[in-house]
Amino acid sequence: MSYLTLPDYLRPGLELVFIGLNPGLYSAQAGKYFARQTNRFWPALSASHFFGRELQAGDEKLLFEQGVGFTDVVKRATSQIDELTQAEIAAGVKTLRRKIEKFSPAAICFLGITGFRWVFNLPAKIKITPGPQSEKIGSARIYVLPSPSAANAHYSFEVIAEECRRLETWLGEIGVKL
């Protein structure tokens, strides 16, 4: 079965892997992670000075050269997350776990609480806050950022940028050098 997606940016030796839920149709058509201008991922990373420069959609290739990877829980692009089936999510979780165990990055960062919930099968009644988590996949330590999607009204741009700064600090604390 063929479907629209984005390539994984994964290889051994990565320090950090950002994990989205699934590619949006717009991003998959553009061939860039978080390509829609209303998505706050690249602007928040830029505002946080995490990588010391302005970043934009398409810079995943540049970051990959610096030891930062990108993937998704589910690889099929959709316009809305509710278009994914439970079977797709379950299969995506298994595949993601295998990828992370195979490539063994030092840390992974879920872009949104939902993906973290999916991977660890956590019910909605369990409160999850952005930040470092105690769970691991293989040896990879885990951080959860608020979803940068413009549809996520729970977190402001400023909070997402601050969480990016906290991620950078946390990575330093656990010995990850970018």
VOBA-1610 file (N, C-alpha, C; in pm, whole numbers, padded with zeros to 5 digits, always signed):
BEGIN
Met+00084-00117+00000Met+00000+00000+00000Met+00089+00124+00000Ser+00061+00217-00084Ser+00139+00339-00096Ser+00063+00456-00034Tyr+00136+00542+00035Tyr+00074+00660+00094Tyr+00178+00771+00103Leu+00130+00891+00121Leu+00216+01008+00133Leu+00278+01010+00272Thr+00409+01042+00280Thr+00478+01044+00409Thr+00600+01135+00400Leu+00677+01137+00504Leu+00806+01205+00508Leu+00913+01100+00537Pro+01035+01123+00489Pro+01140+01026+00520Pro+01182+01035+00666Asp+01228+00925+00720Asp+01291+00927+00852Asp+01430+00986+00838Tyr+01470+01060+00938Tyr+01609+01105+00949Tyr+01665+01032+01071Leu+01706+00909+01048Leu+01756+00822+01154Leu+01884+00753+01109Arg+01976+00737+01203Arg+02099+00663+01180Arg+02162+00637+01317Pro+02254+00545+01325Pro+02324+00525+01452Pro+02404+00651+01488Gly+02420+00675+01617Gly+02503+00785+01663Gly+02431+00917+01683Leu+02300+00920+01666Leu+02227+01045+01688Leu+02220+01076+01837Glu+02225+01203+01868Glu+02214+01247+02007Glu+02067+01265+02047Leu+01985+01315+01954Leu+01846+01347+01982Leu+01761+01314+01861Val+01643+01260+01885Val+01545+01237+01778Val+01413+01302+01819Phe+01363+01392+01734Phe+01232+01450+01754Phe+01128+01356+01692Ile+01020+01330+01766Ile+00917+01235+01722Ile+00782+01306+01717Gly+00727+01318+01596Gly+00593+01373+01578Gly+00488+01263+01583Leu+00361+01302+01581Leu+00254+01203+01578Leu+00251+01134+01443Asn+00229+01212+01338Asn+00232+01167+01200Asn+00246+01292+01113Pro+00296+01277+00992Pro+00310+01396+00907Pro+00175+01453+00868Gly+00166+01584+00865Gly+00049+01648+00808Gly+00058+01640+00657Leu-00055+01643+00589Leu-00054+01636+00442Leu+00029+01749+00381Tyr+00014+01869+00434Tyr+00087+01984+00381Tyr+00238+01960+00391Ser+00283+01914+00507Ser+00426+01887+00527Ser+00475+01776+00436Ala+00397+01670+00425Ala+00438+01558+00338Ala+00447+01603+00192Gln+00352+01686+00147Gln+00357+01736+00011Gln+00477+01828-00010Ala+00512+01905+00093Ala+00627+01996+00084Ala+00760+01921+00102Gly+00753+01799+00159Gly+00874+01720+00184Gly+00957+01772+00299Lys+00892+01843+00394Lys+00964+01903+00507Lys+00884+01882+00635Tyr+00954+01850+00742Tyr+00889+01836+00871Tyr+00836+01971+00919Phe+00713+01971+00970Phe+00650+02090+01029Phe+00653+02209+00932Ala+00611+02184+00808Ala+00623+02283+00701Ala+00517+02393+00705Arg+00401+02365+00760Arg+00294+02465+00761Arg+00339+02586+00843Gln+00319+02705+00790Gln+00367+02826+00857Gln+00303+02848+00994Thr+00186+02792+01017Thr+00122+02808+01147Thr+00178+02713+01253Asn+00257+02612+01210Asn+00318+02521+01308Asn+00427+02595+01383Arg+00433+02577+01513Arg+00523+02654+01598Arg+00656+02586+01627Phe+00682+02470+01568Phe+00805+02396+01598Phe+00931+02476+01564Trp+00948+02513+01438Trp+01070+02584+01396Trp+01081+02721+01461Pro+00972+02801+01467Pro+00982+02930+01535Pro+01019+02917+01684Ala+00964+02815+01753Ala+00995+02797+01896Ala+01141+02756+01915Leu+01190+02667+01830Leu+01333+02630+01839Leu+01420+02751+01814Ser+01383+02832+01716Ser+01460+02954+01686Ser+01457+03051+01803Ala+01339+03075+01859Ala+01324+03169+01971Ala+01398+03122+02095Ser+01412+02991+02111Ser+01480+02936+02228Ser+01632+02945+02217His+01681+02971+02096His+01826+02975+02067His+01892+02838+02091Phe+01812+02734+02085Phe+01858+02597+02108Phe+01979+02565+02020Phe+01969+02596+01894Phe+02078+02563+01801Phe+02158+02684+01759Gly+02132+02799+01823Gly+02211+02918+01799Gly+02189+02986+01665Arg+02079+02954+01600Arg+02050+03016+01471Arg+01901+03007+01441Glu+01857+03088+01345Glu+01719+03081+01296Glu+01702+02949+01223Leu+01591+02883+01248Leu+01562+02757+01181Leu+01428+02767+01110Gln+01414+02687+01004Gln+01289+02684+00929Gln+01267+02545+00873Ala+01145+02521+00826Ala+01113+02392+00766Ala+01216+02361+00658Gly+01265+02239+00657Gly+01371+02199+00565Gly+01505+02189+00636Asp+01517+02253+00752Asp+01643+02248+00826Asp+01665+02116+00899Glu+01568+02025+00888Glu+01590+01892+00946Glu+01713+01826+00884Lys+01742+01857+00758Lys+01860+01800+00692Lys+01988+01855+00755Leu+01990+01983+00784Leu+02104+02045+00851Leu+02122+01989+00992Leu+02013+01978+01067Leu+02021+01925+01202Leu+02063+01780+01204Phe+02022+01704+01102Phe+02061+01563+01092Phe+02213+01551+01085Glu+02276+01642+01013Glu+02423+01642+01005Glu+02486+01674+01141Gln+02409+01740+01229Gln+02458+01776+01361Gln+02416+01677+01470Gly+02360+01562+01430Gly+02325+01458+01526Gly+02183+01460+01577Val+02093+01527+01502Val+01952+01535+01542Val+01867+01468+01436Gly+01785+01372+01478Gly+01699+01299+01384Gly+01554+01338+01396Phe+01475+01289+01300Phe+01332+01315+01295Phe+01259+01189+01250Thr+01146+01161+01312Thr+01057+01055+01269Thr+00919+01082+01327Asp+00827+00988+01306Asp+00690+01000+01354Asp+00645+00867+01412Val+00545+00873+01498Val+00487+00748+01551Val+00421+00673+01436Val+00340+00741+01358Val+00274+00683+01242Val+00326+00759+01120Lys+00364+00687+01016Lys+00426+00753+00901Lys+00327+00802+00796Arg+00200+00758+00799Arg+00104+00801+00697Arg+00059+00944+00723Ala+00071+01028+00622Ala+00027+01167+00633Ala-00125+01176+00629Thr-00178+01264+00713Thr-00322+01290+00716Thr-00343+01440+00737Ser-00464+01486+00709Ser-00494+01626+00736Ser-00535+01644+00882Gln-00588+01541+00944Gln-00630+01544+01084Gln-00585+01415+01153Ile-00548+01426+01278Ile-00500+01310+01353Ile-00608+01203+01368Asp-00735+01243+01373Asp-00841+01145+01393Asp-00867+01059+01269Glu-00795+01085+01162Glu-00804+00999+01043Glu-00725+00870+01060Leu-00637+00865+01160Leu-00558+00744+01185Leu-00644+00641+01257Thr-00626+00514+01221Thr-00699+00406+01288Thr-00618+00356+01408Gln-00687+00292+01499Gln-00618+00232+01615Gln-00516+00128+01568Ala-00546+00056+01461Ala-00452-00043+01408Ala-00326+00025+01355Glu-00342+00139+01287Glu-00225+00214+01237Glu-00139+00264+01353Ile-00205+00313+01457Ile-00133+00364+01573Ile-00056+00250+01640Ala-00121+00137+01661Ala-00056+00022+01726Ala+00064-00026+01643Ala+00046-00035+01512Ala+00157-00077+01424Ala+00268+00027+01426Gly+00231+00155+01424Gly+00330+00262+01428Gly+00411+00260+01556Val+00347+00233+01668Val+00416+00225+01797Val+00521+00114+01794Lys+00483-00003+01744Lys+00578-00116+01736Lys+00696-00081+01646Thr+00667-00021+01533Thr+00773+00016+01439Thr+00864+00122+01499Leu+00806+00222+01563Leu+00886+00328+01626Leu+00977+00269+01732Arg+00925+00183+01817Arg+01007+00121+01923Arg+01126+00046+01862Arg+01100-00028+01754Arg+01209-00101+01687Arg+01314-00006+01632Lys+01270+00104+01571Lys+01364+00202+01515Lys+01450+00264+01625Ile+01388+00303+01735Ile+01463+00367+01843Ile+01561+00266+01905Glu+01518+00144+01924Glu+01608+00043+01979Glu+01723+00013+01882Lys+01695+00011+01753Lys+01798-00016+01652Lys+01901+00096+01645Phe+01856+00221+01637Phe+01947+00333+01616Phe+02001+00391+01747Ser+01935+00363+01857Ser+01981+00394+01991Ser+02031+00538+02011Pro+01945+00637+01984Pro+01986+00775+02013Pro+01999+00795+02164Ala+02074+00896+02204Ala+02090+00924+02346Ala+01957+00968+02407Ala+01881+01048+02333Ala+01754+01099+02384Ala+01654+01110+02271Ile+01526+01102+02309Ile+01418+01125+02214Ile+01324+01229+02273Cys+01260+01304+02186Cys+01169+01409+02229Cys+01037+01396+02154Phe+00933+01362+02227Phe+00800+01356+02168Phe+00747+01498+02154Leu+00696+01529+02036Leu+00636+01660+02011Leu+00487+01647+02035Gly+00452+01653+02160Gly+00314+01639+02202Gly+00297+01522+02296Ile+00207+01541+02390Ile+00179+01439+02492Ile+00111+01318+02429Thr+00032+01339+02324Thr-00044+01230+02262Thr+00046+01117+02214Gly+00153+01149+02145Gly+00244+01045+02096Gly+00307+00966+02210Phe+00344+01036+02315Phe+00399+00969+02434Phe+00294+00875+02493Arg+00169+00923+02503Arg+00060+00837+02552Arg+00046+00711+02467Trp+00047+00731+02335Trp+00033+00616+02244Trp+00143+00513+02270Val+00267+00559+02275Val+00381+00467+02283Val+00384+00392+02416Phe+00338+00456+02522Phe+00340+00391+02653Phe+00201+00347+02699Asn+00104+00354+02608Asn-00032+00306+02634Asn-00089+00364+02764Leu-00078+00495+02777Leu-00123+00563+02898Leu-00262+00622+02877Pro-00355+00593+02966Pro-00491+00647+02951Pro-00495+00797+02976Ala-00598+00861+02926Ala-00614+01006+02938Ala-00623+01052+03083Lys-00667+00964+03172Lys-00682+01005+03313Lys-00547+01025+03383Ile-00441+00972+03325Ile-00307+00992+03382Ile-00253+01125+03332Lys-00221+01215+03425Lys-00170+01347+03388Lys-00024+01337+03346Ile+00005+01394+03231Ile+00142+01399+03179Ile+00174+01546+03159Thr+00286+01588+03210Thr+00329+01726+03190Thr+00452+01727+03101Pro+00470+01833+03024Pro+00591+01844+02942Pro+00715+01839+03031Gly+00822+01788+02972Gly+00949+01780+03045Gly+01006+01640+03039Pro+01110+01614+03119Pro+01172+01481+03123Pro+01073+01378+03177Gln+01082+01258+03125Gln+00996+01148+03169Gln+01085+01036+03225Ser+01028+00951+03310Ser+01107+00842+03369Ser+01118+00722+03276Glu+01025+00708+03182Glu+01027+00595+03089Glu+01146+00607+02994Lys+01183+00495+02933Lys+01286+00491+02829Lys+01240+00397+02719Ile+01300+00413+02601Ile+01288+00313+02495Ile+01431+00269+02470Gly+01460+00142+02497Gly+01598+00098+02493Gly+01676+00180+02595Ser+01785+00240+02551Ser+01864+00326+02641Ser+01831+00475+02623Ala+01739+00506+02533Ala+01707+00646+02503Ala+01624+00710+02615Arg+01674+00821+02666Arg+01601+00901+02764Arg+01493+00979+02690Ile+01387+01018+02762Ile+01270+01077+02697Ile+01234+01213+02756Tyr+01201+01304+02665Tyr+01150+01437+02699Tyr+01023+01457+02617Val+00925+01523+02676Val+00801+01555+02604Val+00787+01707+02595Leu+00777+01755+02473Leu+00746+01897+02448Leu+00596+01909+02421Pro+00537+02024+02450Pro+00398+02044+02408Pro+00390+02036+02256Ser+00277+01992+02206Ser+00259+01987+02061Ser+00275+02127+02003Pro+00356+02140+01897Pro+00372+02272+01834Pro+00261+02305+01734Ser+00168+02214+01715Ser+00059+02239+01621Ser-00021+02361+01663Ala-00060+02440+01567Ala-00144+02557+01596Ala-00278+02514+01654Ala-00318+02390+01632Ala-00444+02340+01687Ala-00434+02316+01838Asn-00313+02315+01892Asn-00294+02293+02036Asn-00305+02427+02109Ala-00423+02456+02158Ala-00446+02584+02227Ala-00407+02577+02374His-00368+02461+02423His-00334+02445+02564His-00204+02514+02601Tyr-00114+02531+02504Tyr+00017+02588+02532Tyr+00045+02703+02436Ser+00087+02815+02491Ser+00120+02932+02409Ser+00255+02912+02341Phe+00282+02996+02244Phe+00412+02994+02177Phe+00524+03014+02279Glu+00506+03107+02371Glu+00610+03137+02471Glu+00639+03016+02559Val+00537+02943+02596Val+00557+02822+02677Val+00632+02717+02597Ile+00598+02700+02470Ile+00667+02601+02387Ile+00814+02641+02370Ala+00843+02767+02346Ala+00982+02813+02334Ala+01057+02791+02465Glu+00993+02819+02578Glu+01057+02796+02709Glu+01084+02648+02730Glu+00991+02563+02688Glu+01013+02418+02699Glu+01130+02374+02611Cys+01149+02438+02496Cys+01266+02407+02412Cys+01395+02444+02486Arg+01394+02555+02559Arg+01511+02593+02640Arg+01535+02491+02751Arg+01426+02447+02814Arg+01438+02344+02919Arg+01492+02213+02861Leu+01449+02178+02740Leu+01500+02058+02674Leu+01650+02069+02655Glu+01696+02182+02607Glu+01840+02202+02586Glu+01917+02188+02719Thr+01866+02248+02825Thr+01930+02238+02956Thr+01934+02093+03004Trp+01821+02024+02991Trp+01811+01884+03032Trp+01910+01797+02954Leu+01920+01820+02824Leu+02015+01741+02744Leu+02157+01759+02798Gly+02194+01882+02831Gly+02325+01907+02889Gly+02343+01834+03021Glu+02239+01833+03103Glu+02245+01766+03234Glu+02265+01615+03222Ile+02211+01555+03114Ile+02228+01410+03098Ile+02347+01376+03008Gly+02426+01478+02973Gly+02550+01454+02897Gly+02537+01450+02747Val+02426+01498+02693Val+02408+01502+02548Val+02463+01633+02496Lys+02554+01624+02401Lys+02618+01743+02342Lys+02571+01759+02198Leu+02514+01874+02168Leu+02472+01903+02031Leu+02555+02016+01974
//
